[in-house]
Amino acid sequence: MSLTFEQVDKIFKEYELMPHMLEDGKRTEYSFQYKKSHTGKQNVATNVSPLMNGGVRGYIYVGYLEEFKFKKDSPAGYKYIKSAREHIKINDMSAQELRGYLDRIVKYYE
């Protein structure tokens, strides 16, 4: 089974990501409050929200990760790419998989 919103929220907070409710009041973004990457980007996750079935939906930014640099050649997740904005879905990720991405993503914000 996929993660719940509460589990994902807890994982993001372990990485010192701050939740920010979007204007619609249903979706949340997670970002660093004080850190910025060398490009000025602070957002790590967007459109995170609970699903009716108890799961969670949302996206994390993976634009800095090497395996996602060229989308068509991305062996570890091409099917997850959301758009040219370089986000992947967290809907079906395990806690271990989400933490694995976050461990690598956070390095670009230090």
N, C-alpha and C positions, 0 to 999 in steps of 0.2 A: 504494500500500500504506500501511496505517496505521503509526503510529510503534511502535517497540518499547518495552518497559519501560525499558531502559537509556537510550534517547533521551529519554524523558519524565523520567526521574530526573535526567538531566543538565540538562535545561531548567529543572526546578524548582529545582535547586541554583544555577543561574545567577541566580535571583531571591532567593537566600539563604533558601530554604525548607528546613526541616529535616525529614528523613524520620523517621517514628515507626511502628514495626511495630505492627499491631493485635494483639489477644489471640490470634487464630487463627494467627498467624505466617505468613499468606499474603498479607495485604493491608496496604498502607501508607497513612498519612496524611501530608500535608505541611503544615507551618505555620511561622509566624514564631516564633522562640524569644523574641525580646525585644519586637517590635512588637505593638501591639494597635490595632484599629480603634477608632473612636469608640464602637462598641457593645460593645467588649471581645472581639470575635471574633478568634481567631488562625488557625484552620484555613482553608486555601485549597483543598486537594484531599483527597478521601477515597476509600477502597476501591480504591486504585490497585494493580493486580496484573498480572502477565504472563499472556497467554493461551497455550493449547497451539499455536496457529498462528503464534506469534512476535509477535503484536500485544500491545496493552495495553488494559485496561479501567479505568474509574474515573470520577470526577466532580470538577468544580471548582465552587466556590461563586461564583455570579454575582448574588447578591441585591442588590448595590450598583449594578449596572449598569442604567442607565436603560431600555434596551430590554427588560429582563426584569422591570420593575416590574409590568406588567400582562400576565400570561402569555398570555391569549387574544389579545392584540394584538401579541405579540412577533414581528416580521417576521424577525428574524435568528436564530431558533433555538427556536421553540416546540416543535418536534418533539423537541428535545433535553432539555427540562425533565424532571428526574427526579421531583420531588415538590414539595410545599409548602415544602420546605427550600431551594428555589431553587438546585439544582445542575444542571449540564448534563454530558452524557457527553463524555468525551475520546476514546472508542474510535476514531472515524474522523477525528479532526482531523489536519491537517498541522502541522508544526513552526511554520510561519508563523502559522497560525490560533491555536494554543495560546499562542504568545508575544503575539499581539495581545490576547487576553483577559487574560493575565497582566499585560501593561503597564498595562491599565486597572484591573484588580482591585487591584494593588499600591498604586495611588494612595490608596485608601481606608484603607490600613494605615499611612500616613505621617502 
